[in-house]
Amino acid sequence: MDRKHWYEAGLDHVWLPYTQMKVARPPLAVARTEGCRIVLADGRELIDGIASWWTACHGYNHPYLRQAVERQLATMPHVMLGGLVHEQALTLAQRLTGLLPGDLDRVFFSESGSVAVEIAMKMAQQCWINRGEPKRTKFVAFKGGYHGDTMGAMAVSDPDAGMHDAFRGLLPEQVIVDLPSDAASGDALELVLARHAENIAGLIVEPLVQGAGGMHFHDAATLQRLRAVADRCGALLIFDEIFTGFGRTGSMFACEQAGVVPDMVTLSKALSGGTLPLAATVARRSVFEAFWSDDPQRALMHGPTYMGNALACAAANASLDLFEREPRLAQVNGISRQMARELAPCRDLPGVKDVRVKGAIAVIEMQQIGDIHALRARFVEEGVFIRPFGAIIYLTPAFTIESHELSRLTGAIVKVVGEGIAGGPG
Ligand SMILES: Cc1ncc(COP(=O)(O)O)c(C=O)c1O
C-alpha cells in the first residue's frame, strides 16, 4: 500500500497517545527504521534522540535480535503461561534474577510498564493481607514521579506534573511527598511515616532518575535513606526501573549504584531491546513467601493473557546476550561524556534553566517552552527526532549511536535553543 493510501485512510481512525487530536500537527509517517535512524515515508531520514521512549537500547533492527525473534516465530510465537511454561520465559526469569542484586528471586511477567507497576502494588497489598496486616494498603510515592497511565500507577505519580489532571480526585489517595534528598525532606518523610506507619504497604520510586515526571536526578544517598526508612516502618520498597534499567543510568540497574536491594523491581522498556512489549515485576524471596501456602486465597490473582510471550522473551534473552557480548556500559559512558561536553554551551543560552547529564540521559531544562509543537517541528527540520515535553528537551539515544550521529543531535539542540524558539511565549 502506498503512503497516501494507508496514511490518509487510517489517520481518521487512530487515537494517538498524549495527544489533543484536534490541534496536534499530523504525525510523521515512518517507512522503516535502521540503527539510530528513522526513515520517513517521504524519504527524509531523522537521527533518533529518543530510542522510541527509551526502549531501543541496541538501535533499531539489530540483526541479532531479529534472528532470535525469527527463530522463535518459527517454533512458537506464544503460548499461555496458565499451566504451561516455555524455555524462553524460564531462561529469562533465571537470567534477570541472576543480574539483579540480593534475593530478588521471582519474576512475574506482563506486557507493559504500567501493568508491571499495578502488579507490584497488588503484590505489596496482598503480601500484607497474607501476613495478617490488612490495614497496610497505602503507598508513599514522590513528587516528580511517573509510574504509568493505569489507575493504580496514576495514583502514585506526581499529581501536579501535568499528565493526569483530569483524574484528580478520582484515584485512590496515596501519600505523595518530596524525595528525602536532604535533612529537611528526610525529616519530613519520617514525620509522614510516623503518622501513617501502620497503613503503609510500600514506598515506590524511580531510582536515580525520575523520567517522564520531569527528568529529575537524585543521588544514591537518597535511595539508601529510603531503604532505611522503609525498614524502620516495616514497609516494602519498590524500585520502578522501567526507565533506568538496562544500562540507561550507567550501570545495568540504578539500584546497583546505591548498593540498595529493594523488595520489588519493575522492568520494561529496554527489557526486550525495543522489539516487543514485555514487562516484569521481580520480588524478593520474603515477598514471594507471603504467598506460599496451601490456601488458594493466598495466591496472586493476576495473569495478563500475553504474559511471558515467547517472541518477547526470546528478544529479551537476545538483548541480554548483547549486553554480555558488546560493550554497552562503556558505550553509555562515552555517550555520557560526549553529551556533557557538547551540550555545555547550552548553559549560556537564553531561557536555559539547567543542563544535566546522567548515563545516556541528557536534559536541557528551559524556564519555559512556548510552542512545543513548533519546537518539535523545528528539530525535524534539522533532521533529528527529539520530543520535548513540559519545559524539558532531552536525549536518550540508543547506546549504539555513532559519535557523529550524537553530535548531530547535540548540535541541533544547541542551534535550536540558541535561536530562542524554546523560551518564547506560547
Ligand atoms: C518509570 C516508568 N514507569 C512506568 C512507565 C509506564 O510504562 P508503559 O508506558 O509501558 O505502561 C513508564 C513509561 O514511561 C516509566 O517511565
The ligand as an SDF file (V2000), in Angstrom:
LIG
                    3D

 16 16  0  0  0  0  0  0  0  0999 V2000
    9.3720    4.7980   35.2630 C   0  0  0  0  0  0  0  0  0  0  0  0
    8.2030    4.3690   34.4450 C   0  0  0  0  0  0  0  0  0  0  0  0
    7.2920    3.5490   34.9680 N   0  0  0  0  0  0  0  0  0  0  0  0
    6.2340    3.1140   34.2570 C   0  0  0  0  0  0  0  0  0  0  0  0
    6.0450    3.5180   32.9500 C   0  0  0  0  0  0  0  0  0  0  0  0
    4.8520    3.0260   32.1770 C   0  0  0  0  0  0  0  0  0  0  0  0
    5.2440    2.1390   31.1980 O   0  0  0  0  0  0  0  0  0  0  0  0
    4.2720    1.8060   29.9630 P   0  0  0  0  0  0  0  0  0  0  0  0
    4.2080    3.0540   29.1400 O   0  0  0  0  0  0  0  0  0  0  0  0
    4.9440    0.6730   29.2660 O   0  0  0  0  0  0  0  0  0  0  0  0
    2.9550    1.4260   30.5290 O   0  0  0  0  0  0  0  0  0  0  0  0
    6.9690    4.3810   32.3750 C   0  0  0  0  0  0  0  0  0  0  0  0
    6.7730    4.8580   30.9830 C   0  0  0  0  0  0  0  0  0  0  0  0
    7.3170    5.8480   30.5660 O   0  0  0  0  0  0  0  0  0  0  0  0
    8.0690    4.8300   33.1350 C   0  0  0  0  0  0  0  0  0  0  0  0
    8.9880    5.6650   32.6280 O   0  0  0  0  0  0  0  0  0  0  0  0
  1  2  1  0
  2  3  1  0
  2 15  2  0
  3  4  2  0
  4  5  1  0
  5  6  1  0
  5 12  2  0
  6  7  1  0
  7  8  1  0
  8  9  2  0
  8 10  1  0
  8 11  1  0
 12 13  1  0
 12 15  1  0
 13 14  2  0
 15 16  1  0
M  END
$$$$
